[in-house]
Amino acid sequence: MNQATRNFVLRLLFYFALAAVIINLGSPMIESVNINYICDADRLKMNFIKTSLICFKNDLGFLPFAGTDENDPEAYFTSKEAGLGFEDATNCLMTNKYDFFHRMGLSEEKYSKKWKGPYLDTSTSDYFLDGYGNPIIYLCWNKAIYLWSAGDDKKFDFSINLETNTGKSHGSIPEGQADDIVVKVCELPKVRPSSQILGDRILAIQASLPQKPD
């Protein structure tokens, strides 16, 4: 499947799914539906990012990471350093001009030939901010890559089980409250175990987040 066809199919699937979510707004339980709509829309958005990251990995051989060690679990986080800034010019899913090829051991020319994006169909900020304006976290944990939205309360629930997306308040959406949303991207079996506990890893990522666009 060539790049143009792949992008068309991805966009078609995205808009069909989004239309199905919007139809739910016809429910009389407006507040509850709106909360669920935001959660469904965010999960859909995060799954689209997942697909884009996997396409990037298939083309380049790596997922975005900071530094020069692809097996360092702390190298995977939402940041300009890892090639995942909030702006199109600093996000490797949107541009092949970002200075990202050095860490992948490629020449600029070879990187440009392998890169077959853009892998997102609208601006970066449309995807990397959730429905509440929170950054969507990209991280490596237990040899797997995840996308994580803090949701309505803007606080990450560190009791959550990343594999099952369940925790003390997870597994369902209580009335009037939106849970965290976690989407597993893929496994990276060669990555070393993290030296941080999950809560500290998230706090470190939050501290390094790029500035939100105006």
C-alpha positions in Angstrom: 0.0 0.0 0.0 1.5 3.3 -1.0 1.7 6.4 1.3 -1.2 8.2 -0.3 -3.5 5.2 -0.1 -2.4 4.6 3.5 -3.1 8.2 4.6 -6.5 8.1 2.8 -7.5 4.8 4.6 -6.3 6.2 8.0 -8.3 9.4 7.6 -11.4 7.5 6.4 -11.3 5.2 9.5 -10.8 8.2 11.8 -13.7 10.2 10.4 -16.1 7.3 10.4 -15.3 6.5 14.0 -15.6 10.2 15.0 -19.0 10.4 13.3 -20.2 7.4 15.3 -19.1 9.2 18.5 -20.8 12.4 17.5 -24.1 10.6 16.9 -24.2 9.9 20.6 -24.8 13.6 21.3 -28.4 13.0 20.5 -29.0 11.4 23.9 -31.2 13.3 26.4 -28.5 12.7 29.1 -26.5 15.6 27.7 -23.9 16.1 30.5 -23.2 12.4 30.8 -23.0 12.0 27.0 -20.7 15.0 26.7 -18.3 13.5 29.2 -18.4 10.1 27.5 -18.1 11.9 24.1 -14.8 13.6 25.2 -13.4 10.3 26.5 -14.4 8.5 23.3 -13.0 11.2 21.2 -9.7 11.2 23.2 -9.4 7.5 23.0 -10.0 7.7 19.2 -7.4 10.4 18.9 -4.8 8.4 20.9 -5.4 5.3 18.8 -4.8 7.5 15.7 -1.5 8.6 17.3 -0.7 4.9 18.0 -1.2 4.1 14.3 0.9 7.0 13.2 3.7 5.9 15.6 3.6 2.4 14.3 3.7 3.6 10.7 6.7 5.8 11.6 8.4 2.8 13.2 7.7 0.6 10.2 9.3 3.2 7.9 12.3 4.3 10.1 12.9 1.3 12.2 12.6 3.2 15.5 10.0 4.9 17.6 10.8 8.6 18.5 13.3 8.8 21.4 15.7 11.3 23.0 19.4 10.9 23.2 21.3 8.1 21.4 20.3 5.0 23.3 17.1 3.4 22.0 17.1 0.8 24.8 16.9 3.5 27.6 13.3 3.5 28.9 13.8 7.1 30.0 14.5 8.2 26.4 10.8 7.9 25.5 8.7 10.9 26.5 6.7 13.7 25.1 9.2 16.4 24.3 11.0 18.2 21.5 14.1 16.3 22.5 12.3 13.0 21.6 11.0 14.5 18.4 7.4 14.9 19.8 6.9 18.6 20.4 3.5 20.3 20.3 4.3 22.2 17.2 4.5 20.8 13.7 8.0 22.0 13.2 9.2 20.0 16.3 7.2 16.8 15.8 8.8 14.1 13.7 5.3 12.7 12.8 4.7 15.9 10.9 8.0 17.0 9.5 11.2 15.3 8.3 13.1 18.6 8.7 13.3 18.3 12.5 16.9 17.4 13.6 16.0 13.8 14.6 18.0 11.7 12.2 21.4 11.9 14.1 20.1 9.9 17.0 18.9 7.1 14.7 22.3 6.7 13.1 21.1 7.9 9.7 22.3 10.6 7.4 19.9 13.4 6.8 19.4 12.2 3.2 18.7 8.6 4.2 16.3 9.8 7.0 14.4 11.9 4.5 14.1 9.0 2.1 12.8 6.6 4.8 10.4 9.2 6.3 7.0 8.8 4.4 4.9 11.2 6.4 3.3 13.4 7.5 1.8 10.7 9.7 -0.9 13.0 11.2 -3.6 14.6 9.1 -4.1 17.8 11.1 -1.8 20.0 13.3 0.2 18.3 16.1 -1.6 20.2 18.9 -5.0 18.7 17.7 -3.6 15.3 18.6 -1.2 15.8 21.5 -3.7 17.7 23.7 -6.7 15.8 25.1 -10.3 17.2 25.2 -9.5 19.0 28.5 -6.4 20.7 27.2 -3.9 18.3 28.9 -0.8 17.0 27.2 -1.1 13.4 26.1 1.9 11.6 27.7 4.1 9.3 25.7 6.2 6.9 27.8 7.9 3.6 28.1 7.1 1.3 31.0 7.8 -2.4 31.5 9.2 -2.7 28.0 6.2 -1.2 26.3 5.2 2.2 24.9 2.0 3.9 26.1 0.0 7.0 25.5 -1.7 8.4 28.6 -4.3 11.1 29.2 -5.0 12.4 32.7 -8.6 13.2 31.8 -11.1 15.5 33.5 -9.3 16.0 36.8 -5.9 16.6 35.2 -4.3 14.2 37.6 -2.7 10.9 36.7 -3.9 7.9 38.7 -0.8 6.0 39.6 -2.8 3.0 40.8 -3.8 2.3 37.2 -2.7 -1.0 35.6 -1.3 0.1 32.2 -1.9 -3.3 30.7 -5.6 -3.4 31.5 -6.3 0.3 31.9 -8.0 -0.5 35.3 -7.4 0.8 38.8 -9.2 1.8 41.9 -11.5 4.1 40.0 -11.0 2.6 36.5 -12.7 0.2 34.2 -15.8 2.3 33.9 -16.6 6.0 33.7 -18.5 7.1 36.9 -21.3 9.6 36.3 -19.9 13.1 36.1 -16.3 12.0 36.1 -13.9 11.0 33.3 -11.1 8.4 34.0 -7.6 8.4 32.8 -7.2 6.9 29.3 -4.3 4.7 28.5 -3.5 3.2 25.0 -0.7 0.7 24.5 1.3 1.4 21.4 3.6 -1.6 21.2 6.2 -3.7 23.1 9.9 -3.0 23.0 11.5 -6.2 24.4 15.1 -4.9 24.2 14.5 -1.9 26.3 16.0 -2.1 29.8 13.8 -2.0 33.0 13.1 1.5 34.2 15.1 2.8 37.2 12.1 4.9 38.4 8.7 4.0 39.9 5.8 4.9 37.7 4.7 8.0 39.6 8.2 9.5 39.5 8.5 8.7 35.8 5.2 10.6 35.0 6.2 13.5 37.2 9.6 13.7 35.4 7.9 13.7 32.0 5.4 16.4 33.1 8.4 18.6 34.2 10.0 18.2 30.7 6.9 18.9 28.7 7.2 21.4 25.9 5.2 24.6 26.2 1.6 24.4 25.0 1.0 26.5 21.8 -1.0 29.7 22.2 
